[in-house]
């Protein structure tokens, strides 16, 4: 990437004011900045450093460190004494950092087609579907999301930097997963979205948002606060219907709703789903009704950028495996199907279990847990959902600082509740060590069974109270299958 030629501080202030952000510069407004940073541990020379007030730390306390590292100016919420560098003072740094970073990096999103996808489940798979469709139609794409490292949606300086790099490298279309965290923290302010899309809303991140209503409000910001001219909304989900109603009379946005009635599933098999959209047969892999819903959104996005359904179907047919999303794990024999999926919410786990049930007439085993330091109330609900399997193995996920056995106890209350209410026999095990749980389950499965390993998907690091350890569910599944030889 060619370095930014730099932007004057007073020009950034003018941009912020034009966007309704009160901004005032103290010091020399003629100073030029060529980069933007938000961590005092990583400040490029000549950067505008943003002092973010976070949940644990106040970035203003590290301003001197940022200047010593090379910051040319500061973006602050309060004027700092004893600082001889220019300071842009704003009411909310998070609201200002995105527009400032966009300007410094040459407003890259204004020169790209940017597609933003939000929702609880399905963002990564839908993004992969859109990538396949767009690539098949001759576009050059970049995907930003869970599989591209770090946060699902990067902090504003990194996000704008990556957009600029993509533009410099000839990218014309960016497909971006947009998390609720990113929306409430303003990370995507300054992004010029062309199409925004909503998959669904389930239970997740209530440790951050507090209530389901606040979680939905956070997701809605992508549609109400960012000015995209096109919105694609799955209205099979009741929150999707509410969102579509909210946008119905909003000027400047064209709303396209998609659902199972207008884009029905014709057949579902062990590996693929066949749909009918606009009279075109559309084949989707991997299987599952939830992936049919993801495909509806992807085809809707394609329509918004002028790609017809037949072309979208050809693109979807080329889509490869999405890491950790209904990913089939190959073994030395085909007597057993093993699937690794990222499902870590009740809705996602239910969808994954429904999908694997179409793979066999024999038993379904599920291995799963719940993360520590996250929404505790969903743990028994996850247990109840899991009990539709024939064999339920509860184990650790990413326990973080919590006792993994205590987390399992809370999950097991849900499993036991489901067993009491359902006369169907369910074999239940608790194996705290996740590696042992995976190996034991695969070893004990019979020919023809399916094993679903849920919760961590593509992740390769497990976070525990003792630190981080290398753990990839897919690798462990392959080892366990090899041992069945």
N, C-alpha and C positions, 0 to 999 in steps of 0.2 A: 504494500500500500504506500502511495506517495504521501508523505507527511502533510498535515493540514498547513496551509499557508499562514494560518493564524487569524484571530478575530480580536478586534479591540474590545476592551471591557465596556466602554460606553455603548458600543453597538449591541452587546448582549443585553445591557440594561434596557435599551430601546426595544429590543425584541420582547423582553419579558413584560414590559409595560403595555405593549401592543396586544399581548395575550391576556391582559387583565391581572397581571401579577405586580403588586406594588414593589418597586425595586429602586434602590438608591445606591450610588457608588460613593465610597469614601476613599480618597486618594486619587492617584493618577488614572483617569479613565482611558488614557491613551495607551496603557500597557496592553500588549498583545499576548493572547494565550493560544496555544496550538494543540492542547489536549485537555482532558477533564479526568479527574480522579475522585474517588470517594473513600479510599482507604489510605491512611497515613503511612502504611507500610508499603504502598505501591504508588508512588507519585512520579509520573514522567516529568522530565525537565520542562519548564515553561507551561505547566498545567494550571488550569483553574481547579482548585481543590474545594470540594463541597463538604462542609462540616454538618453531617447528618446527625440528628438527635434520634438515637435508636432506643430499643427497649432495654438494653443493658448498658450501653455506653453513649456518651455525648461527644460527637466528633469535634466540637469546639475545643475540648480538652487536649486534642492532639494537633491543633493548628500549628503550633511552633514546630513540631516534628515534621509536618508536611512542608512547611517553608524551608526547613533545613535540608529536606530531601530534594527540593527543587521547584516547589510550587511558586508560580508567578503572581497568583492572586487567590483570594478566598471567596467562597459563596457561603454566607453565614445568616443566622437568624438574629444575632445580636452583635453589635460592634465590639470587637476585641481590642482591649487596650494594649499598648506597647507593640503594635504590629505596624511595620512601615511599608507593607505591601498593600495594594488596593484591595478593598473589601466590597463585595456586592451584598447589601443587606436586603433580605426578603422576609416575608412573614413565615414561609414554609420552604425550607431548602428542598424537600422532596418534590414539591410542586414545580420548582424552578429548574432542577438539575437536568431533567429530560429536554426541555426546550433549549437550555443553554448548550447541552452536549450536542444536540442535533445541529445547532448553528455552527459550533466549532468544527464539526466533522463534515460540513458542507450540505446539511439537510439531505442525507442520502435517501431517506425513504420517499422523498418527493420525486425521485428519479427511478423508483422501483414500484412494481406491483406488490403490495404487502397484504397478505392474508392473515388475519388473526383468528385463532380458534380457541374457545374457552369451553368450560364444562368440567364436571367432576371426573367423569370417565370417558375414555375414547379419544382424548386429544392427540395422543401420539400416533395411534393407528389411523385416525382420520388425516393427520398431517402426512403420513406415509402414502395414503391413498391419493391425496391431492398432488403430492410430489410425482407419483406414477402417472397420473392423468396429465399434469402439466408437462412433464418431460416427454410423454408420448405425443403431445401436441406441438413439440418443438421448442418449448421454453427451457431456459437455463435456470435451475432452481437452487435455493439454499433453504434448508430446514433448520429452524432454531427451536429447541425444546428439550425434553427430558433426556433424550439420548445424545445431545450434543455437549453434555458436561455441565457441572455446577448447578445453578438454579435452573428450573424449568424455563423461566424468563430472566435473563441477566439483569443486573443493575443497569441503570440508564447509560452511564458512560461506556460500559462494555458493550451494551446492546447497540448503541449508535456507532461505536468503533467497528463492530462486526458488520453492520449494515454498510458502512463505508468501504470496508475491505471487499465485501461481496460486490458492491457496485464497481469498484476498481478492477475486479477480476471478471467482469462481464456478466454477472448475475443479473437477470431481469425480473425474477419473481422470488419473493421471500415468503415462506410459510412458517408462521410463528405460533407456537403454543403460548397462550397467555394465561398465567395462573392468577388466582384470586389475590395471593400475596402481592404479585406485581401490580395489580390494579389498585389496591388500597395504598400501596407504597409509591405510586406514581412512576413506576419504572418505564412504562410505555408512553408517558407524556412526551410529546415531541415526535411521535411516530405518525406518519401519514398513512392510515389504513385505507385500503381500497375495498376490501370485503372483510366482514367480521362474521363469525359463526358460533352457534351454541349447540352443544351436543346433548347435554342433560344436566340435572342437578341431583346429586345424592348426598349422603351424609359424609362430610370430611372437613377437616381443618376447623372444627368448632373450638379447638383450643386457642385459635387465633381470633375467630370471628364471634364466638360466644353463642350465637343462635343461628338457626337455619335461615331465618329471615335476613340477618346481617350478611350471611354467606352469599345468599342470592343477590342482595344489594351490591355486594362487591363484584360478582360476576357481571351484573347488569351494567356496570360502569363502562365496559368495553363498547356497549351499544348506545349509551346515553351521553357519554362524555368525550368521545373521540372522533365524531364527525364522519364516520365511514359512510359512503353513499349506498352500499349494499350490505344487507344482513341476511344470513341464512340461519333459520331456526328450526330445530326439530321439535315439532309440537306433539309428538307421542308423549313427551314429558310434560307434566302439568305446569312446571315452571317455564317451560318453553312457550306454552300457550299464554301464560301471564306476560311473558316478555314480549311476545308478538302483539298482544293487545296494547301493551304500553307504547309500542312503537307505531301502532297503526295510524295515528294521526300526526306523526312527527314529520315535519317538512324536511326534505333533503335526503331521505333514506328510503330506498326501495327494499321492502321486506319480502323474502321468499320463504315460505314455510314448506317443510317436507314432513311426511308421515308414512306410516305403514299402509294406509288406505290407498294413497295415490302412487306409492312405490312398493307394491306388495312382494313378499317372499313367495316364490313359486315352489321351491323345494329346499330342503336342508339336509346335508349329508355329513359324513365324518370329517371331510376336509374342506368342503365348499358350500356356499349358499348361492342359489340362483334366484335372481330377482327379475321383475319386469318393471322397467322405467320407460315411460313414453313409448311403449310398444317394443322396446329393445330388451333383449335378454342380457342381463348383466350378471356375470359370475364373480363372486367375491371369495377370497381366501385370506385369512383363515375362517373357519366356520363359526356359527353362532348368530342368533338373532341380534345380538348387540353389534356385531360387525356389519350386519345388514343396515342397522341404524346409522352406523358410522359412514357407510357407503352412500346413504341418502344425502347426508350433509356434504360429502365430498362431491357428489354429482351436482348438488345445488350450487356449490362454490364454482364448479366448472361452468355452469350456465351463466353465472354472473360475469365471467370474463370472456364469454363468447364461445365456449367449447361445447359442442352438442353432445347428446347422450351417447350416440354411437362412438364418437371419438373417446369419450370418457370411459366407455366399456372396454375399448381396446387398451387404454392406458391401465385400467385396473387389472386386466389380464396379465400384465407384465410385472405386477407388484411382487416383490420377494418377501421373505420372512422379516417381520418386525421384531427386533430383539426383545425377548421377554414378554411378548404379547401373543398369547396362545401359541407359543413356540414349541413345535414338536421336536423332541429329543430322539435322535436316532441311536439305536443300539445294535449289538451284534446279531440280533434276530428280531423278527417282527411279531413276536408272541405277545408283546406288551406295548401299550401306547403310554408315553409319558409326555406331559404338557407342562411347561413353565409359563406362568402368567403373573403380571404385576398386580392383579386384583387385590386391593387392600381396603376396600370399602364394602359394606354389606351388599349394595347393588351390584358392584363389579364381581364380587365372589359368586353371587347368585347367577349372574349371566355366564360366568366361566363354567360353573357347574352344569348349567343347562346345556351349554355347548358341548362339553365332553360327554354328557349323557347320550348325545347323538352319535358318539363314536363306538359305542359298545352295547351289547345286550347283556354283558356280564357286570361285574362290580365296578363301582367308581370309588377310588380312594382320594382323599384330599389331605394334604399336608399344609398347615398354615399356622400363623400366629398373629400377634398385633404389636405394633411399635410402642416403645416406651415414650414417656413424656408427651403423649398425644392424647386426643380425645378418649378418655377412659370409658365413657358411657357406651361407645360403639362396640366394646369388647364382647359383652354377652350377646349383642345382636349378631355379631359375626359368628358366634358359636351356634346360634339358632339357625342361621342360614346354612352353615356347613353341615348341619345334621341331615340334610337331604341326601348326602353321600352315603354309601354303604359302609365305608370305613373312614373314620374321622381321626386324624392324628394331629394333636395340638402341640405346637413346639414354639421356640423363640423366633422372633422376627429381628427387629433392631431394638433390643431392650433399652439401649442407652444407659442411663443411670439407674433405671428401675431393676428390681429383682425379677428375672424372667419367670420364676415359678409363681410369683404373685400375679403377674399378668395372665399366665395360663389359668390360674384359679378363677379369675374373672371371666375368661372366655368359657371355661367349663360350666359355669352356672347357666349360660345360654344353651350349651349343648345338652345339659341335663334337662332343662325346661322343655326343649324340643323333643327329647326322648320320651318324657312323661306324656306329652300331648300327642304323640304319634306312636301307634302300636307297631309300626314297622321296625324290625330289629336293626340296630346300628351298632357296629363295633367301634368302641372309642378307646383311644390310647393317648397318653401324654408322655412325650419324650422331649425333655427340655433341650438337649443338644440338637441343633438343627441338622447337622451332618448325619448324626445317628438316625434321626427321624426319617430323612430321605432314604438312606441306605436300607433301613429296616423295612420301610414301607414297600420299596421296590423289590426287595428280596422276598417278601411275604406275599406279593401279588401273584395271582394265578394268570395263566395264559388267557388272553382275551380281555383282561381287565384294563382299566385306564387309571393312571395316577396323575392327579393334578397337584402341582406344587405351586402354591399361590402366595402372593404378598410382596415378593422382592424382585421378581422379573429379571431385568438386565443387571441389577446391582451386583457389584463384585466385592463390596466392603460391608461387613456387619459391624454396627456400632454397639459396643457393650460398655459396662461400667469399668472394665479393665482396659478399655481402649478399642481401637479398630483392628479387626482381623480380616484376612482375605477369605471371602466366601462367595462363591458363585454357584447358585442352585443348579445351573445347567451343567457345570463341570461335575458336580457331585452326582447328578442324575446319570451322566454318561459313565462315571466310574461304577455306580451301582448296577447299571445295566450290563456293563462288561462283566461284572462278577456273576451275573446270571448265566453266562455262557456255559 
